[in-house]
């Protein structure tokens, strides 16, 4: 099976991208859930996904200090790609604190670092293909590759677009988040034209939802807007906060880590898989047309 590669993005920060990627990775990979092989890639220099899936001590001493995080990979791509050493950047043990010693068949991570803030400013146009070159030999090893993208447009996020067949767009039902989504969709359309690519938005996921009158009005606007990707039925509620559960000295169950949002995350993961399967069929049919 070839991995489905999905970028999770919105040009407005604070929409819950990292929480979404972490949850999807953990629920997809959990043996008690679906037992899928998942690779998560932290492309955001804020590195929140990295600190959410591995201990900071392991990150510091085993990866960052040894130059085994994404900014080093992008900065020295030719060397690492030529020598096949990019596999050293993949964290394969003790990823996640959700019963990570015995409940995951395969959950791996390519960690980031704040150094990416510096590196991304100087990356040339040719760097857009780097992430795709890294991922291509890994496609047979995973079922899903999830990329947590920063809220910006530069060659780093273009590399995610170029490596992905699908994108998922979280959106808070607020005016600023909607504007961020509109701008992102325009950028994706332009990217597909410029690079002759077919990045396919699989849907708009409503996040940080609390059901207020203002949010309900904005939600209705998102649902009926024909230019937005179809809205997911399941939503991420406002109360989805997991920061207090990022203690890697202890093992947690899903319910302990995600609290009363656990059931919503289970349903969301199932809908996510269903949408991807349907979009994969549609994409194959489109590509096979004469």
C-alpha positions as CSV (number, residue, x, y, z in Angstrom):
1,X,0.0,0.0,0.0
2,X,1.2,3.5,-0.8
3,X,0.9,6.1,1.9
4,X,-1.6,8.9,1.6
5,X,0.2,12.2,2.2
6,X,-1.8,15.0,3.7
7,X,-0.8,18.5,4.5
8,X,-2.8,20.2,7.3
9,X,-2.8,23.9,6.8
10,X,-4.5,27.3,7.2
11,X,-2.9,30.7,6.9
12,X,-4.5,31.8,10.1
13,X,-2.7,30.6,13.2
14,X,-4.5,29.3,16.3
15,X,-7.0,27.1,14.4
16,X,-5.9,23.9,16.1
17,X,-3.7,22.4,13.3
18,X,-1.2,20.8,15.6
19,X,-3.8,19.3,18.0
20,X,-5.5,17.9,14.9
21,X,-2.3,16.3,13.5
22,X,-1.3,14.9,16.8
23,X,-4.8,13.4,17.5
24,X,-5.1,11.9,14.0
25,X,-1.7,10.4,14.3
26,X,-2.4,8.9,17.6
27,X,-5.8,7.6,16.8
28,X,-4.9,6.2,13.4
29,X,-1.8,4.4,14.8
30,X,-3.3,3.0,18.0
31,X,-3.7,-0.7,17.9
32,X,-6.9,-0.4,19.8
33,X,-8.2,1.9,17.1
34,X,-7.0,1.2,13.6
35,X,-3.3,0.1,13.9
36,X,-2.2,2.1,10.9
37,X,1.4,3.0,10.1
38,X,1.7,6.7,10.5
39,X,4.5,9.2,9.9
40,X,4.0,12.7,11.3
41,X,6.2,15.6,10.0
42,X,6.5,18.8,12.0
43,X,7.1,21.5,9.4
44,X,6.3,24.4,11.8
45,X,9.3,26.1,13.4
46,X,7.2,26.6,16.5
47,X,7.8,22.8,16.9
48,X,4.5,22.3,18.9
49,X,3.9,18.9,17.3
50,X,7.4,17.8,18.2
51,X,7.0,18.6,21.8
52,X,3.5,17.0,21.8
53,X,4.8,13.7,20.5
54,X,8.2,13.3,22.1
55,X,9.9,14.4,25.3
56,X,11.9,17.6,25.1
57,X,14.9,15.9,26.7
58,X,15.1,13.2,24.1
59,X,14.6,15.8,21.4
60,X,17.4,18.0,22.7
61,X,20.1,15.3,23.3
62,X,19.3,12.7,20.7
63,X,18.1,14.8,17.8
64,X,18.5,18.6,18.0
65,X,22.1,18.6,19.4
66,X,23.1,16.0,16.8
67,X,21.7,18.0,13.9
68,X,18.8,15.6,13.3
69,X,15.8,17.9,13.0
70,X,14.1,19.3,9.9
71,X,16.1,22.6,9.6
72,X,19.4,20.6,9.3
73,X,17.8,18.3,6.7
74,X,16.7,21.2,4.6
75,X,20.0,23.1,4.9
76,X,22.1,20.1,4.0
77,X,19.6,18.2,1.8
78,X,22.0,17.2,-1.0
79,X,24.3,15.5,1.5
80,X,21.7,13.6,3.4
81,X,19.7,12.6,0.3
82,X,22.8,11.5,-1.6
83,X,23.9,9.3,1.3
84,X,20.5,8.1,2.3
85,X,21.0,9.3,5.9
86,X,17.6,11.1,6.1
87,X,16.3,8.0,7.8
88,X,18.3,9.1,10.9
89,X,15.9,12.0,11.3
90,X,12.9,9.8,11.9
91,X,12.0,9.2,15.6
92,X,10.8,5.6,15.7
93,X,10.8,4.9,19.5
94,X,8.6,6.2,22.3
95,X,6.6,8.6,20.1
96,X,3.5,9.8,22.0
97,X,2.7,9.2,25.6
98,X,-0.5,7.4,24.9
99,X,0.5,3.9,26.1
100,X,3.4,4.2,23.6
101,X,5.3,1.1,24.8
102,X,2.7,-1.4,23.8
103,X,-0.3,0.2,22.0
104,X,1.2,1.4,18.7
105,X,2.1,-0.7,15.8
106,X,3.9,2.2,14.1
107,X,3.9,5.9,14.9
108,X,7.0,7.8,13.8
109,X,7.9,11.5,13.7
110,X,10.3,13.8,11.8
111,X,10.9,16.5,14.5
112,X,11.3,20.2,13.9
113,X,13.3,22.9,15.7
114,X,13.0,26.7,16.1
115,X,16.1,26.9,14.0
116,X,13.7,26.4,11.1
117,X,12.8,30.1,11.5
118,X,16.3,31.0,10.3
119,X,16.7,28.4,7.6
120,X,13.3,29.0,5.9
121,X,14.3,32.6,5.1
122,X,17.1,31.6,2.8
123,X,15.8,28.4,1.1
124,X,16.0,28.7,-2.7
125,X,13.2,27.8,-5.0
126,X,14.8,24.4,-5.7
127,X,14.1,23.4,-2.1
128,X,10.4,22.9,-2.9
129,X,11.2,19.4,-4.1
130,X,13.2,18.4,-1.0
131,X,10.3,17.0,1.2
132,X,9.0,15.0,-1.8
133,X,12.4,13.5,-2.3
134,X,12.5,12.5,1.4
135,X,9.0,11.1,1.4
136,X,9.1,9.1,-1.9
137,X,11.2,6.2,-0.7
138,X,9.0,6.0,2.5
139,X,5.7,5.7,0.8
140,X,5.6,1.9,1.0
141,X,6.5,2.0,4.7
142,X,3.4,4.0,5.9
143,X,-0.3,4.2,5.4
144,X,-0.6,7.9,6.3
145,X,1.9,10.7,6.3
146,X,0.6,13.8,8.1
147,X,2.4,17.2,7.7
148,X,1.8,20.0,10.2
149,X,2.2,23.2,8.2
150,X,3.1,26.7,9.5
151,X,0.6,29.5,8.9
152,X,2.6,31.1,6.1
153,X,3.5,30.9,2.5
154,X,7.2,30.2,1.7
155,X,9.3,27.5,0.2
156,X,8.9,25.4,3.3
157,X,5.1,25.2,3.0
158,X,5.4,24.8,-0.8
159,X,7.6,21.8,-0.2
160,X,4.7,20.3,1.8
161,X,2.2,21.1,-1.0
162,X,4.5,19.5,-3.5
163,X,4.9,16.3,-1.4
164,X,1.2,16.0,-0.7
165,X,-1.7,14.7,-2.8
166,X,-4.3,16.0,-0.2
167,X,-4.7,18.8,2.2
168,X,-7.0,19.2,5.2
169,X,-8.0,22.8,6.2
170,X,-9.0,23.4,9.8
171,X,-11.0,26.6,10.3
172,X,-12.4,28.3,13.4
173,X,-15.8,29.7,12.5
174,X,-14.6,33.3,12.8
175,X,-14.0,36.0,10.2
176,X,-10.2,36.0,10.5
177,X,-10.0,32.3,10.2
178,X,-12.3,32.3,7.2
179,X,-10.1,35.0,5.5
180,X,-7.1,32.8,6.2
181,X,-8.9,29.8,4.5
182,X,-9.8,31.9,1.5
183,X,-6.2,33.1,1.0
184,X,-4.9,29.5,1.5
185,X,-7.3,28.1,-1.2
186,X,-6.1,30.8,-3.6
187,X,-2.5,30.0,-2.9
188,X,-3.2,26.3,-3.5
189,X,-4.9,27.0,-6.8
190,X,-1.9,29.1,-7.9
191,X,0.6,26.5,-6.7
192,X,-1.2,23.7,-8.6
193,X,-1.0,25.9,-11.8
194,X,2.6,27.0,-11.3
195,X,3.9,23.5,-10.5
196,X,1.4,21.4,-12.5
197,X,0.4,19.7,-9.3
198,X,-2.9,18.3,-8.1
199,X,-3.1,19.1,-4.4
200,X,-6.7,18.2,-3.5
201,X,-8.5,19.8,-0.5
202,X,-10.4,16.9,1.2
203,X,-12.5,19.2,3.4
204,X,-12.9,22.0,5.8
205,X,-12.7,20.9,9.4
206,X,-14.4,23.1,12.0
207,X,-12.2,23.6,15.0
208,X,-12.6,25.4,18.4
209,X,-16.3,25.1,18.0
210,X,-18.5,26.4,20.9
211,X,-21.9,26.9,19.2
212,X,-22.2,30.7,20.0
213,X,-24.5,32.8,17.7
214,X,-21.6,34.4,16.0
215,X,-19.9,31.0,15.4
216,X,-23.1,29.5,14.1
217,X,-23.5,32.3,11.6
218,X,-20.0,32.0,10.4
219,X,-20.3,28.2,10.2
220,X,-23.4,28.5,8.0
221,X,-21.4,30.8,5.7
222,X,-18.6,28.2,5.5
223,X,-21.1,25.3,4.8
224,X,-23.0,27.1,1.9
225,X,-19.9,28.7,0.3
226,X,-19.4,26.7,-2.9
227,X,-15.7,27.8,-3.1
228,X,-14.8,26.1,0.2
229,X,-14.1,22.3,0.5
230,X,-17.0,20.4,1.9
231,X,-17.3,20.8,5.6
232,X,-16.6,17.8,7.9
233,X,-19.7,16.5,9.8
234,X,-17.6,16.1,13.0
235,X,-16.1,19.1,14.6
236,X,-13.3,19.8,17.1
237,X,-14.9,21.4,20.2
238,X,-13.4,24.5,21.9
239,X,-12.5,22.4,25.0
240,X,-10.0,20.3,23.1
241,X,-6.9,21.2,25.2
242,X,-4.2,18.6,25.7
243,X,-1.2,20.8,26.9
244,X,-1.6,19.6,30.5
245,X,-1.2,16.0,29.3
246,X,2.2,16.4,27.6
247,X,4.1,14.7,30.5
248,X,6.3,12.0,29.0
249,X,7.1,10.5,32.4
250,X,3.8,8.8,32.5
251,X,1.6,6.7,30.1
252,X,-1.9,7.8,29.3
253,X,-5.0,6.4,27.8
254,X,-6.8,8.2,25.0
255,X,-9.5,9.4,27.4
256,X,-6.9,10.6,29.9
257,X,-5.1,12.7,27.2
258,X,-8.1,14.0,25.3
259,X,-10.7,14.0,28.0
260,X,-14.3,14.5,27.0
261,X,-13.2,15.2,23.4
262,X,-12.2,11.5,23.0
263,X,-15.5,10.4,21.4
264,X,-15.3,13.4,19.0
265,X,-11.8,12.5,18.0
266,X,-12.7,8.8,17.4
267,X,-15.6,9.9,15.1
268,X,-13.4,12.5,13.4
269,X,-10.7,9.9,12.6
270,X,-13.2,7.6,11.1
271,X,-14.7,10.3,8.9
272,X,-11.1,11.4,7.9
273,X,-10.3,7.9,6.7
274,X,-13.6,7.7,4.8
275,X,-13.1,11.0,3.0
276,X,-9.5,10.1,2.1
277,X,-10.6,6.8,0.6
278,X,-13.3,8.5,-1.5
279,X,-11.0,11.3,-2.6
280,X,-8.3,8.7,-3.5
281,X,-10.8,7.0,-5.8
282,X,-11.9,10.3,-7.4
283,X,-8.2,11.3,-7.9
284,X,-7.4,8.0,-9.6
285,X,-10.4,8.4,-11.9
286,X,-9.4,11.9,-12.8
287,X,-5.8,10.9,-13.6
288,X,-6.9,7.9,-15.7
289,X,-9.2,10.1,-17.9
290,X,-7.8,10.5,-21.5
